[in-house]
């Protein structure tokens, strides 16, 4: 189903004359797996993701390896669509 949604999205953008666009897709499952061993920080991690705020992750009392993993995924983001109209 995901492929069909992307196909419709691409067709819609092209029909609007948007020729250059970028679709970056992340997965909620990646975040679930990444945070499963630190559920007590889930709310803070979600806030960091929403705000793209690395400082919130840095302030967590967790080991550096986990912080690096979270910040890597934070950097990639969830779903971002950017485009330019020509």
FENJOGI-V180995 format. One record per residue. RES is the residue in one letter. PHI is phi as a letter, one per 30 degrees, with the letter a starting at -180 (NA if undefined). Layout:
RES:PHI  RES:PHI
This chain:
X:NA  X:e  X:d  X:d  X:d  X:d  X:d  X:d  X:d  X:d  X:d  X:d  X:d  X:d  X:d  X:d  X:i  X:d  X:c  X:c  X:a  X:b  X:c  X:c  X:c  X:c  X:b  X:d  X:d  X:e  X:d  X:d  X:d  X:d  X:c  X:d  X:c  X:b  X:d  X:d  X:c  X:e  X:d  X:d  X:d  X:d  X:d  X:d  X:d  X:e  X:c  X:h  X:c  X:d  X:d  X:d  X:d  X:e  X:d  X:d  X:d  X:b  X:d  X:d  X:d  X:d  X:e  X:d  X:d  X:d  X:d  X:d  X:d  X:d  X:d  X:d  X:i  X:c  X:b  X:b  X:b  X:b  X:a  X:b  X:c  X:c
